[in-house]
Amino acid sequence: MTRRANMGLRVQRDAALYALGLNPANVRWDHRPPLSVRPFIEVGRARRYTPDENDPRYIVPLTPENHDKRTFGTSKATTVGSDIHTAAKVKRIEKDEAEFRRRLLAKANGEPRQKRGRMKSRPFQKRPNSNV
């Protein structure tokens, strides 16, 4: 009996992608959840994500069309539900939360309250009374 060659990981990966109906040459690998919203710690000049950025349990193969839809949204008018929308929202919330925490600490330390920028109200336009 002759011994057959061992099947490499690349062949196994490509066979699994074909079984899923994907062409290995066109696959885009998508992180779920996106890296932009994962918690991380700074280690020197690198970031350590939780879960790890290369953990295969959190990477999904997609067609280019589906990957772009998940990343950038479905239309030009809005990005709601996409990864870039989620990243922007998380960044906005973190900024607001940091400002809120700064104000709480200032209050606890007895520092004078700073005025926050507010919109100036504008008076209603005066119209001649037409009921007379």
C-alpha positions in Angstrom: 0.0 0.0 0.0 1.4 3.4 -1.0 1.3 6.2 1.3 -0.5 9.4 0.1 0.8 12.9 0.7 -0.6 14.9 3.6 -3.2 17.4 2.7 -2.0 20.9 3.5 -3.9 23.6 5.4 -4.3 25.7 2.3 -6.0 22.9 0.4 -8.3 22.2 3.3 -9.2 26.0 3.6 -9.9 26.2 -0.1 -12.0 23.1 0.0 -14.0 24.5 2.9 -14.6 27.8 1.1 -15.7 26.0 -2.1 -18.1 23.9 0.1 -19.6 27.2 1.4 -20.1 28.4 -2.2 -17.2 30.9 -2.1 -14.3 31.3 -4.5 -11.1 31.4 -2.5 -9.6 34.0 -4.9 -12.3 36.5 -4.1 -12.9 36.0 -0.4 -12.6 38.9 2.0 -12.0 38.1 5.6 -14.3 40.0 8.0 -13.7 40.5 11.8 -16.8 40.0 13.9 -17.1 42.2 16.0 -15.1 44.8 14.1 -11.7 45.7 15.4 -12.8 49.3 15.8 -15.2 48.4 18.6 -13.2 45.7 20.4 -11.6 46.5 23.8 -7.8 46.7 23.6 -4.7 47.5 25.7 -1.6 49.3 24.4 1.5 47.1 24.6 4.4 49.3 23.4 3.5 50.4 19.9 1.0 47.5 19.4 -2.5 46.9 20.5 -3.8 43.7 22.1 -7.4 43.1 21.3 -10.0 41.1 23.2 -10.8 38.7 21.5 -7.5 38.5 19.6 -7.6 40.1 16.2 -6.5 36.8 14.5 -8.7 34.4 16.5 -10.3 32.3 13.8 -13.5 32.0 15.8 -14.1 35.7 15.2 -13.2 35.9 11.5 -15.8 35.2 8.8 -15.3 34.7 5.0 -17.5 36.9 2.8 -17.9 37.8 -0.8 -16.6 41.2 -1.7 -20.2 42.6 -2.1 -21.3 41.4 1.3 -18.1 42.6 2.9 -18.5 46.1 1.5 -22.1 46.2 2.6 -21.2 45.2 6.1 -18.3 47.7 6.3 -19.7 50.7 4.4 -23.5 50.3 4.4 -26.1 49.6 1.8 -26.5 53.0 0.2 -24.8 56.3 -0.4 -27.3 58.2 1.8 -26.7 56.6 5.1 -24.3 54.2 6.8 -26.6 53.0 9.6 -25.9 49.5 10.6 -22.5 49.4 9.0 -19.1 49.0 10.8 -18.1 52.6 10.1 -21.3 53.9 11.6 -20.8 51.7 14.7 -17.2 52.9 15.0 -18.2 56.6 14.8 -21.0 56.1 17.3 -18.7 54.4 19.8 -16.1 57.2 19.4 -18.8 59.8 19.9 -20.2 58.1 23.0 -16.7 57.6 24.5 -15.9 61.3 24.0 -19.1 62.4 25.7 -18.5 60.0 28.6 -15.0 61.3 29.1 -16.3 64.9 29.2 -19.0 63.8 31.7 -16.4 62.1 33.9 -14.1 65.1 33.8 -17.0 67.3 35.0 -17.9 64.9 37.8 -14.3 64.9 39.1 -14.1 68.6 38.9 -17.3 68.9 40.9 -16.0 66.4 43.5 -12.8 68.4 43.9 -14.7 71.6 44.4 -13.5 73.3 41.2 -15.8 76.1 39.9 -18.3 75.0 37.3 -17.4 75.7 33.7 -20.0 76.8 31.3 -20.7 74.5 28.5 -21.2 75.8 25.0 -24.9 76.1 24.2 -26.8 77.1 21.2 -28.1 80.6 21.2 -31.8 80.8 20.8 -33.0 83.1 18.1 -36.3 85.0 18.4 -39.2 84.1 16.2 -39.6 86.2 13.1 -42.2 88.9 13.6 -45.1 88.8 11.2 -47.8 91.3 10.7 -51.1 90.3 12.3 -53.4 89.3 9.5 -56.5 88.7 11.7 -57.3 92.4 12.2 
